[in-house]
């Protein structure tokens, strides 16, 4: 009755923290070699399974990723963190560590230089990094499983890999060109370090504190919400701390805090010195509000997407493992902490307009690890009848989940979220051609679709989404749409402009307001289109000629848009429309 929580979790004397004994050496032979290579083979097999699923998306790179690519190009060319040459420094990205990888790749000639085997390195390089991060994620799961199920770590890895491969949300966003695969790797690394430390009794060791801090720091520099993983180590340490180790645990906690705080504090000071903000400009533009409790309900969307049957079976497996004392229970508790933190971070974020839960990648990684580890631990503890029930339940749940996701996933594969190549052609290259045909030599274009535009335009760009524009971001943050319109239509007065959908409704850039500001249409589409400021064109006959040129070509481009196809070996500034 007097047992403490750490003692219950540890299932041993509360004053002892014995490491898991090493397995006895077995004679070398075919069976021994097979066991030695089972885990790496499982990592490779699961990685290949995910890669095959990702191949179904073709050469799709989401346009938001191309914003980071444009900043990497500027940094590599010595221009600093700017969207285009001559622009003011604005932190229009929220993934500094991923940006560094893109810039390093460009410096090494691996990125933004051309094609390799017929595939543009703008596609190949980020997808290759995603594949490496995926393999690293699965290796972390295998590494953690070795201390819980030493003979069946390969099974844990294959189960987790299969779960991730069947989850198109994980696959699509990991291979979208965004930072998701690196974020997923940091989540898996955090879980692995905590599981091994708890299972081996080394949670308060300096090496554990430093390693957990370094991974958490990388997560925080990969996505702003990745900072939540900084809390994983202190929380697990608090769960398992023993009175006799209290002083050692406090020292480990202080070391962990220092390893995170010093470099991250230096980064924040640099950010404020360069950009004048403590947060990325993207966070300002998205007007992230103080989270409300009701927002956390959106985590239920992830359960619906996964399938309630899968979630229920996974929860039952985890519950059965938690009910049985032993190493598996302690490891699962340690793994659940970063999972719950990732769920909290996902719930706090505002809803994303992109399909298939772009911000849920670390949740999928940790949930797959928890489910796979629980299923294998339960398999080892059960007899033949229990194992049969487990197999039937898991198979049925997976079939139901696949059936429930099929329609949504088919729709995404056919029409994935706005691609870099489509934006490059539709906006970057088309507006280059507009400027040339209208005789606009030093023009500004205002539009909300940015990534592909930045890689191809020869014009100055005004970002109507506010990601790379401080004034527009501030207007969105304050909800002052009149100030936004005044800034765009009176202060900036761009020669060329495009609006559609939400970018008409939210800031109120309607056709009537544009007409009052002197803009005339070049190409109309539902709820928006392409416009030019009439007084910027010396010869009005050119406007009519451009309209005649644009209508049939853009009608065809928009109707036949292919978001999974190629847009050539390179995307270079000044490229015109090849329509």
Buried (B, 14 or more C-beta within 10 A) or exposed (E): EEEEEBBEBBEBEBEEBEEEEEEEEEEEEEEEEEBEEBBBBBBBBBBBBBBEBBEBBBBBBBBBBBBBBBBBBBBBEEBEBBBBEEBEBBBBBBBBBBBEBBBBBBEEEBBBBEBBEEBBBBBBBBBBBBBBBBBBBBBBBBBBBBBBBBEBBBBBBBBBBBBBBBBBBBBBBBBBBBBBBBBBBBBBBBBBBBBBBBBBBBBBBEEBBBBBBBBBBBBBBBBBBBBBBBBBBBBBBEBBBBEEBEEBBEEBBEBBBEBBBEBBEEBBEEBEEEBEBEBBBBBBBBBBEEBEEEBBEBBEBBBEBBBBBBBEBBBBBBEBBBEEEBBBBBBBBBBBBBBBBBBBBBBBBEEBEBBBBBBBBBBBBBBBBBBBBBBBBBBBBBEEEEBEEBEEBBEEBBEBBEEBBEEBBEEBBEBBBBBBBBBBBBBBBBBBBBBBBBEBEEBBBBBBBBBBBBBBBBBBBBBBBBBBBBBBBBBBBEEEBEBBBBBBBEEBBBBBBBBBEEBBEBBEBBBEBBEEBBBBBBBBBEBBBBBBBEEBBEEEEBBEEBBEBBEEBBEEBEEEBBBBEBBBBBBEBEBBBEB
